[in-house]
């Protein structure tokens, strides 16, 4: 009951920001059952400064300055990164990239348009960082030694408009149900790359591989849209390619095992609406023939497979306002009639 009361209060505060203070974004800090509200462009920075490990920061829509460095294991959850939505909210926009440093184990970033890269400190070991339903540029892990490894980190249901560089050191990286318009590279072992769309166009100037220097990992249920002249993989070995749709006319798996893949599929025959090699919010990434391209678990390959598929519009896990009605004038007692419909999220 206490959690439900907090969520109701949070949704009310979010509505207030979107309607009354649209130019004044807020961050709500939840700590030990208590909430504190911070206002303005620097509200995320102020709330982050006041937070401790285990706290949650909820961001309204609007523009936010990013903290210089994140060194705490907290949750930062926005209203989503899509420019339009099925609800009345618009997106949460972080001005600049994010730097993740030592002390940020169990950090969770969700539902934000990050206008830059996510960089992990090269000299620090950082573990269990989850990035969920965010838009970002590159993901640069930058580990410079085994002592600075990044373990059990994940990117889930993200739009990554750049590359993922794992920098070799670390285990159990998860990249799932995301769209990536760049390379994935420098993974030493035990990554799971599952149910993604990889859009890769390195030609005509330099023709490289969409997957480069990846070892001992599982690559399954993905859709590779690779320009003619570029390659599926380069310098990869010991991997398993399972049930992937692969666009290029000539697929070379190298010294990797492969099973039940779908090579040489025409791009125009894959999605309901998709062209080119860039992420586009107006494209429809559902498969034209979902029953034709079956993944390792018996569901379709790509974003919408498995029991937990990609959520359309990238809706984050916090409650979402679907409709609102505001009266045109107050009554005799000075009260204003307001009603709204809120939808809880299952994940």
C-alpha positions in Angstrom: 0.0 0.0 0.0 2.8 2.4 0.8 4.4 1.8 -2.6 1.0 2.5 -4.3 0.6 5.7 -2.4 4.0 6.9 -3.5 3.4 6.0 -7.1 0.1 7.9 -7.0 1.9 10.9 -5.6 4.6 10.6 -8.1 2.2 10.5 -11.1 0.4 13.5 -9.7 3.7 15.4 -9.5 4.6 14.3 -13.0 1.2 15.6 -14.3 1.7 18.9 -12.6 5.1 19.4 -14.3 3.7 18.5 -17.7 0.7 20.8 -17.5 1.5 23.7 -15.1 5.3 23.9 -15.1 6.1 22.5 -18.6 9.3 24.6 -18.7 10.5 23.5 -15.2 11.3 19.8 -15.2 11.5 18.0 -11.9 13.4 15.1 -10.4 11.8 13.2 -7.5 14.2 11.5 -5.1 12.8 8.4 -3.2 14.9 7.6 -0.1 13.8 5.2 2.6 10.1 5.7 1.8 10.4 9.5 1.8 10.3 11.7 -1.3 12.0 15.0 -2.1 11.3 17.0 -5.2 13.9 19.1 -7.1 13.0 21.6 -9.8 14.7 22.9 -12.9 17.3 22.1 -15.4 19.8 21.1 -12.7 17.3 19.0 -10.7 18.8 15.7 -11.7 22.3 16.9 -10.6 20.8 18.2 -7.3 18.9 15.0 -6.6 21.8 12.9 -7.5 24.0 14.8 -5.1 21.5 14.2 -2.3 21.1 10.5 -3.1 22.8 7.4 -1.6 23.1 3.8 -2.8 19.8 2.2 -3.3 17.8 5.4 -3.9 15.6 6.0 -6.9 15.4 9.2 -9.0 12.3 9.7 -11.2 12.6 12.3 -13.9 9.7 14.1 -15.6 9.7 15.0 -19.3 11.9 17.9 -20.3 15.6 18.8 -20.4 18.1 17.9 -17.7 21.8 18.6 -17.1 23.7 15.4 -16.5 25.9 14.7 -13.4 29.6 15.0 -14.0 30.1 11.4 -12.9 27.9 8.7 -11.5 29.5 6.8 -8.6 26.4 5.4 -6.8 24.3 2.3 -7.3 21.0 4.1 -7.7 18.0 4.0 -10.2 17.4 6.9 -12.6 14.1 6.5 -14.4 12.8 8.9 -17.0 9.5 9.2 -18.8 10.8 7.6 -22.1 12.9 8.5 -25.1 10.4 8.5 -27.9 9.5 11.9 -29.3 5.8 10.8 -29.3 4.0 8.4 -27.2 0.8 6.5 -26.5 0.4 8.5 -23.3 0.4 12.2 -22.7 4.0 12.4 -21.7 6.8 13.3 -24.0 10.5 12.3 -23.6 13.1 12.8 -20.9 16.2 14.5 -22.5 19.6 14.3 -20.9 21.9 17.1 -22.2 25.2 15.4 -22.7 26.6 12.0 -22.1 27.0 10.1 -18.8 30.2 8.9 -17.2 30.0 5.8 -14.9 32.7 5.5 -12.4 33.8 3.3 -9.4 31.0 2.8 -6.9 28.2 2.6 -9.4 27.6 -1.2 -9.0 23.9 -2.0 -9.6 23.2 1.3 -11.3 20.0 1.3 -13.4 19.3 3.8 -16.2 15.9 3.7 -17.8 13.6 5.7 -20.1 15.9 8.5 -21.1 17.1 10.2 -24.3 20.8 10.6 -23.6 22.3 13.1 -26.0 25.8 11.6 -26.0 27.7 8.5 -25.1 27.7 6.4 -22.0 31.4 6.0 -20.9 32.7 3.7 -18.2 35.8 4.7 -16.3 38.8 2.9 -17.8 40.6 2.2 -14.6 37.6 1.1 -12.5 35.8 -2.2 -12.1 32.1 -1.6 -12.4 29.5 -4.4 -12.3 25.7 -5.0 -12.7 25.0 -1.8 -14.6 21.7 -2.0 -16.5 20.7 0.4 -19.3 17.0 -0.2 -20.2 14.8 1.5 -22.9 17.2 4.4 -23.4 18.5 6.2 -26.5 22.2 6.9 -26.5 25.3 7.3 -28.8 28.2 4.9 -28.2 28.6 2.6 -25.2 32.4 2.8 -24.3 33.4 0.4 -21.6 37.1 1.4 -21.8 38.5 -1.3 -19.4 42.3 -1.0 -19.4 43.1 -4.1 -17.4 41.5 -7.2 -15.9 41.3 -5.4 -12.6 39.1 -2.8 -14.3 36.7 -5.3 -15.8 33.0 -4.6 -16.3 30.9 -7.6 -15.4 27.3 -8.5 -15.7 26.3 -5.3 -17.5 23.4 -5.1 -19.9 21.8 -3.0 -22.6 18.1 -4.0 -23.0 15.5 -2.5 -25.4 17.8 0.4 -26.2 18.3 2.6 -29.4 22.1 2.8 -29.7 23.0 5.2 -32.5 26.7 4.2 -32.5 28.9 1.3 -31.4 29.4 -0.9 -28.3 33.1 -1.3 -27.4 33.4 -3.8 -24.5 37.2 -3.3 -24.4 37.8 -7.1 -23.7 37.8 -7.2 -19.9 34.6 -8.4 -18.4 32.2 -11.3 -18.4 28.5 -11.8 -19.0 27.6 -8.8 -21.1 24.0 -8.9 -22.3 22.8 -7.0 -25.4 19.2 -7.7 -25.9 16.2 -6.5 -28.0 18.0 -3.3 -29.0 18.7 -1.5 -32.2 22.3 -0.7 -32.9 23.5 1.4 -35.8 27.2 0.5 -35.5 29.6 -2.2 -34.5 29.8 -4.5 -31.5 33.4 -5.3 -30.7 36.2 -6.3 -28.3 34.4 -8.9 -26.3 36.6 -11.5 -24.8 34.1 -14.1 -23.6 30.6 -15.0 -22.4 28.5 -12.3 -24.0 24.9 -13.0 -25.0 23.8 -10.9 -28.0 20.1 -11.8 -28.4 17.1 -10.5 -30.4 18.7 -7.3 -31.6 18.6 -5.4 -34.9 22.1 -4.5 -36.1 22.2 -1.8 -38.8 25.7 -1.5 -40.2 26.9 0.6 -43.1 30.7 1.2 -43.2 31.1 1.4 -46.9 32.1 2.8 -49.4 35.0 4.4 -47.6 36.0 1.7 -45.1 34.4 -1.8 -45.3 34.5 -3.4 -41.8 32.6 -6.0 -39.9 29.5 -5.5 -37.9 30.9 -7.8 -35.2 34.6 -7.5 -34.6 37.0 -9.3 -32.2 34.2 -11.2 -30.3 35.1 -14.5 -28.7 33.4 -17.3 -26.9 29.9 -15.7 -27.0 26.4 -16.6 -28.1 24.9 -14.6 -31.0 21.3 -15.6 -31.6 17.9 -14.4 -32.9 19.3 -11.2 -34.3 18.7 -9.4 -37.5 21.8 -8.1 -39.3 21.1 -5.4 -41.9 24.6 -5.0 -43.4 25.5 -3.0 -46.4 27.0 -4.7 -49.4 30.8 -4.9 -49.1 30.8 -4.9 -45.3 31.1 -8.1 -43.3 29.1 -10.0 -40.7 32.2 -10.7 -38.6 35.9 -10.1 -38.4 38.5 -11.7 -36.1 35.7 -13.5 -34.2 36.2 -17.1 -33.0 34.6 -19.6 -30.7 31.2 -18.0 -31.0 27.8 -19.7 -31.8 25.6 -18.1 -34.4 22.0 -19.3 -33.9 18.8 -18.4 -35.8 19.9 -15.0 -37.1 18.5 -13.2 -40.2 21.5 -12.0 -42.1 21.2 -9.6 -45.0 24.5 -9.7 -46.9 24.7 -11.7 -50.1 27.8 -13.7 -48.9 27.9 -14.8 -45.3 31.2 -15.9 -43.8 31.0 -17.3 -40.3 34.7 -17.7 -40.0 35.9 -20.1 -37.3 32.6 -19.9 -35.4 29.8 -22.5 -35.3 26.4 -21.7 -36.9 23.0 -23.3 -36.8 19.6 -22.6 -38.3 20.4 -19.1 -39.5 18.5 -17.2 -42.3 21.1 -15.8 -44.7 20.6 -13.7 -47.8 17.2 -12.3 -47.0 16.2 -9.2 -48.9 15.9 -6.1 -46.7 12.6 -5.2 -48.2 11.1 -8.5 -47.1 12.0 -8.3 -43.4 10.2 -5.5 -41.6 6.8 -3.9 -42.0 8.4 -0.6 -42.6 12.2 0.0 -42.6 14.8 1.3 -45.0 18.5 2.3 -44.8 20.9 1.8 -42.0 19.9 4.4 -39.4 17.5 4.2 -36.5 14.3 5.9 -37.2 11.4 6.5 -34.8 8.9 6.3 -37.6 9.9 2.9 -38.8 8.0 -0.3 -37.9 10.3 -3.0 -36.8 7.7 -5.8 -36.6 8.4 -8.6 -39.0 6.3 -9.0 -42.1 6.4 -12.8 -41.7 7.0 -13.5 -38.0 6.0 -17.2 -38.4 8.8 -17.7 -41.0 11.7 -16.6 -38.9 11.7 -18.6 -35.7 14.3 -18.1 -32.9 15.9 -20.5 -30.5 13.0 -20.5 -28.1 10.2 -21.0 -30.7 9.2 -17.3 -30.9 10.1 -14.9 -33.7 13.6 -13.5 -34.1 14.3 -9.8 -33.6 12.8 -7.3 -31.1 9.5 -9.0 -30.6 10.6 -12.5 -29.7 10.8 -14.3 -26.3 8.4 -14.0 -23.4 9.6 -10.4 -22.7 9.7 -8.6 -26.1 10.5 -5.0 -26.9 7.9 -2.6 -25.5 6.5 -0.4 -28.3 7.3 3.3 -27.7 10.0 2.3 -25.2 7.6 2.8 -22.3 9.6 2.7 -19.0 8.5 0.7 -15.9 7.1 3.6 -13.9 3.3 4.3 -14.3 2.2 6.1 -17.4 -0.5 8.8 -17.8 -2.8 7.8 -20.6 -5.4 10.6 -20.6 -6.1 13.8 -18.6 -9.0 16.2 -18.4 -8.8 19.6 -16.9 -11.8 21.8 -16.2 -12.1 25.2 -17.8 -12.9 27.1 -14.5 -13.1 26.6 -10.8 -16.3 26.0 -8.9 -17.8 28.3 -6.2 -15.4 26.9 -3.7 -12.3 27.5 -5.8 -11.9 23.9 -6.8 -10.7 22.8 -10.2 -12.1 19.6 -11.7 -9.2 17.3 -12.8 -9.3 13.7 -13.9 -6.7 11.4 -15.4 -6.1 7.8 -16.3 -2.9 6.0 -15.3 -1.6 2.7 -16.5 0.7 0.6 -14.3 3.5 -1.2 -16.1 4.2 -4.9 -15.6 7.9 -4.4 -16.3 
